[in-house]
Structure formats: structure tokens, C-alpha cells
Amino acid sequence: MIGIDKNTGQSLAGLEHLRQSIIDILTTPRGSRVMRRQYGSKLFELIDAPLNGDTVLFLYAAIAEALDKWEPRLQVKRLEVTNITAEGKAQLSITGVYLPDGVSIKIDGMVI
């Protein structure tokens, strides 16, 4: 799939386009897109939630659910929160299969 880089306007394809798409899906609150109310993730429901085991479990579930529904190029095998910043942003590592090529991939350092 070929798309457009949201920062430069240049063509974007392959894993870089996938990475941009994943970030867009996860950082879009469900219900915020006018003609696509179900697009996005439930991560915004976690704002001000205590950082405990239940919240981390909900975080993983929200990420897996959103990517399963909205990113057909990726089959998620493993999610890992590698860091949570003082500002409340999570750094993710996603391991899975990039379905257009059938290859195993790992995307590190995504901040949501």
C-alpha cells in the first residue's frame, strides 16, 4: 500500500506506511471521526486511570482490538509497553507478521 507521509507530503510505502497507520489508529479516539465513528482505539478511555495491572491489561486489549479491526496488513503476535513517560505517553514494541510479504517484523519505539 502506498500512502502519503503526514509530515512531508511525500509518498510513503511498506513498513514506514504501516508504522504511520498504526500510530494514527492508536492516537485517534473512537467516536471522533464524523463518518467513521468506530475508527480509532479505546486508549483515550485510560486517561487518568491508575497505572496498575488492570490498566496495563486494558491498554494491551485496546491496542490489539484496534489493530485487528483497522490494520489488515498486520497480524499482531506480541505487544510490549517498553516505557511510560512522565507525560503519560507509552512507548510500544509490536511484533507480528507483515501480511503483504508474509515476513515477521518488529516495530520498536512507537510513542502513543
C-alpha positions as CSV (number, residue, x, y, z in Angstrom):
1,M,0.0,0.0,0.0
2,I,1.3,3.4,-0.9
3,G,0.2,6.5,1.1
4,I,1.4,10.0,1.9
5,D,3.8,10.9,4.7
6,K,1.7,13.1,7.1
7,N,4.7,15.4,7.8
8,T,6.3,15.8,4.3
9,G,3.6,15.0,1.8
10,Q,5.9,12.6,0.0
11,S,5.0,9.1,-1.0
12,L,5.2,6.5,1.8
13,A,5.1,2.8,1.4
14,G,5.9,-0.5,3.1
15,L,6.8,-0.7,6.8
16,E,7.0,3.1,7.2
17,H,3.5,3.5,5.9
18,L,2.4,0.7,8.3
19,R,4.1,2.5,11.2
20,Q,2.3,5.8,10.4
21,S,-1.0,3.9,10.1
22,I,-0.6,2.2,13.4
23,I,0.1,5.5,15.2
24,D,-2.9,7.1,13.5
25,I,-5.2,4.3,14.6
26,L,-4.0,4.2,18.2
27,T,-4.0,8.0,18.7
28,T,-7.5,8.6,17.2
29,P,-10.2,8.4,19.9
30,R,-13.1,6.2,18.9
31,G,-16.1,8.4,18.0
32,S,-14.0,11.4,16.9
33,R,-14.2,10.8,13.1
34,V,-17.5,12.0,11.7
35,M,-18.2,9.4,9.0
36,R,-16.3,6.6,10.8
37,R,-17.3,6.7,14.4
38,Q,-15.8,3.3,15.2
39,Y,-12.4,4.2,13.7
40,G,-9.6,4.5,16.3
41,S,-8.9,3.0,19.6
42,K,-10.2,3.0,23.2
43,L,-6.9,4.2,24.6
44,F,-8.3,7.6,25.5
45,E,-10.6,5.9,28.0
46,L,-7.4,5.3,30.0
47,I,-6.7,8.9,30.6
48,D,-6.3,9.4,34.4
49,A,-6.6,5.7,35.1
50,P,-4.2,4.4,37.8
51,L,-1.1,2.7,36.4
52,N,-1.8,-0.8,37.7
53,G,-2.1,-4.3,36.3
54,D,-5.8,-3.8,35.2
55,T,-4.9,-0.6,33.3
56,V,-2.0,-2.3,31.5
57,L,-4.2,-5.2,30.6
58,F,-6.8,-2.8,29.2
59,L,-4.1,-1.0,27.3
60,Y,-2.9,-4.2,25.6
61,A,-6.5,-5.2,24.8
62,A,-7.4,-1.8,23.4
63,I,-4.3,-1.8,21.1
64,A,-4.9,-5.4,19.9
65,E,-8.6,-4.7,19.2
66,A,-7.9,-1.5,17.3
67,L,-5.1,-3.0,15.2
68,D,-7.1,-6.2,14.5
69,K,-10.0,-4.2,13.2
70,W,-8.3,-1.3,11.3
71,E,-4.9,-2.6,10.1
72,P,-5.4,-5.6,7.8
73,R,-1.7,-5.6,6.8
74,L,-0.5,-6.7,10.3
75,Q,-1.1,-9.8,12.3
76,V,0.0,-8.9,15.9
77,K,1.8,-11.6,17.7
78,R,3.2,-9.7,20.7
79,L,2.7,-6.2,22.2
80,E,5.1,-4.8,24.8
81,V,5.0,-1.4,26.5
82,T,8.7,-0.6,26.8
83,N,8.4,2.7,28.6
84,I,5.9,5.1,30.1
85,T,6.9,8.7,30.2
86,A,6.2,11.3,32.9
87,E,3.8,12.9,30.5
88,G,1.8,9.7,30.3
89,K,2.9,8.6,26.8
90,A,3.6,4.9,26.2
91,Q,6.4,3.6,24.1
92,L,5.4,0.4,22.3
93,S,7.1,-2.6,20.6
94,I,5.0,-4.6,18.3
95,T,6.0,-8.0,16.9
96,G,3.9,-9.6,14.2
97,V,3.6,-10.7,10.6
98,Y,3.5,-8.1,7.8
99,L,0.9,-9.9,5.7
100,P,1.6,-8.4,2.2
101,D,5.1,-10.1,2.3
102,G,4.4,-12.8,4.9
103,V,7.5,-11.8,6.9
104,S,8.0,-11.4,10.6
105,I,8.5,-7.8,11.7
106,K,9.2,-5.9,14.9
107,I,8.4,-2.2,15.2
108,D,10.1,-0.5,18.1
109,G,9.9,2.9,19.6
110,M,6.4,3.9,18.7
111,V,5.1,6.6,21.1
112,I,1.4,6.9,21.6
